[in-house]
């Protein structure tokens, strides 16, 4: 199925969760925030949240500094 991930079209397997997608992309969930269709999905829900066809995901990484 097709989704929009950070502005780029991506094809993923139907039923994929946010957590599974982050593992596939080798992204550390502790250092990022995930929005699906402009709504923040809390980290604790990544394992259960299944991505649907046509969803728009934005993943933002946290950067520390001072």
C-alpha positions as CSV (number, residue, x, y, z in Angstrom):
1,X,0.0,0.0,0.0
2,X,1.1,3.6,-0.6
3,X,1.7,6.2,2.1
4,X,3.4,9.6,2.1
5,X,6.4,9.6,4.4
6,X,8.1,12.9,5.1
7,X,6.8,14.2,1.8
8,X,7.8,11.2,-0.3
9,X,5.7,8.4,-1.6
10,X,6.6,5.0,-0.1
11,X,5.1,1.6,-0.5
12,X,4.8,-0.5,2.6
13,X,3.2,-3.8,3.5
14,X,-0.5,-3.6,4.5
15,X,-0.9,-3.8,8.3
16,X,2.5,-2.3,9.1
17,X,2.7,-0.5,12.5
18,X,4.6,2.7,13.1
19,X,7.0,0.7,15.3
20,X,7.6,-1.8,12.5
21,X,8.2,1.0,10.0
22,X,10.7,2.7,12.2
23,X,12.7,-0.6,12.7
24,X,12.6,-1.1,8.9
25,X,14.0,2.4,8.4
26,X,16.6,2.0,11.2
27,X,15.2,5.0,13.1
28,X,15.5,5.2,16.9
29,X,12.0,5.9,18.3
30,X,13.5,7.4,21.4
31,X,14.8,10.4,19.4
32,X,11.8,11.3,17.2
33,X,8.2,12.2,17.1
34,X,5.7,10.7,14.7
35,X,2.6,12.5,13.2
36,X,0.0,10.6,11.2
37,X,-2.4,12.8,9.3
38,X,-1.3,15.8,11.3
39,X,-1.9,14.2,14.7
40,X,0.9,13.3,17.0
41,X,1.0,9.6,17.9
42,X,2.5,9.0,21.4
43,X,5.5,6.7,21.5
44,X,3.6,4.2,23.6
45,X,1.1,3.7,20.8
46,X,3.6,3.1,18.0
47,X,3.4,-0.7,18.5
48,X,-0.4,-0.8,18.1
49,X,-0.9,2.0,15.5
50,X,-1.4,0.4,12.1
51,X,-0.7,2.6,9.1
52,X,-3.5,2.8,6.6
53,X,-3.2,3.3,2.8
54,X,-3.0,7.0,2.0
55,X,-1.8,8.0,5.5
56,X,0.6,11.0,5.6
57,X,3.4,10.4,8.1
58,X,5.8,13.0,9.3
59,X,8.8,12.0,11.4
60,X,10.8,14.6,13.2
61,X,14.1,13.9,15.0
62,X,15.0,15.7,18.2
63,X,18.3,17.6,18.2
64,X,19.9,18.6,21.4
65,X,22.2,21.5,21.9
66,X,22.7,24.8,23.6
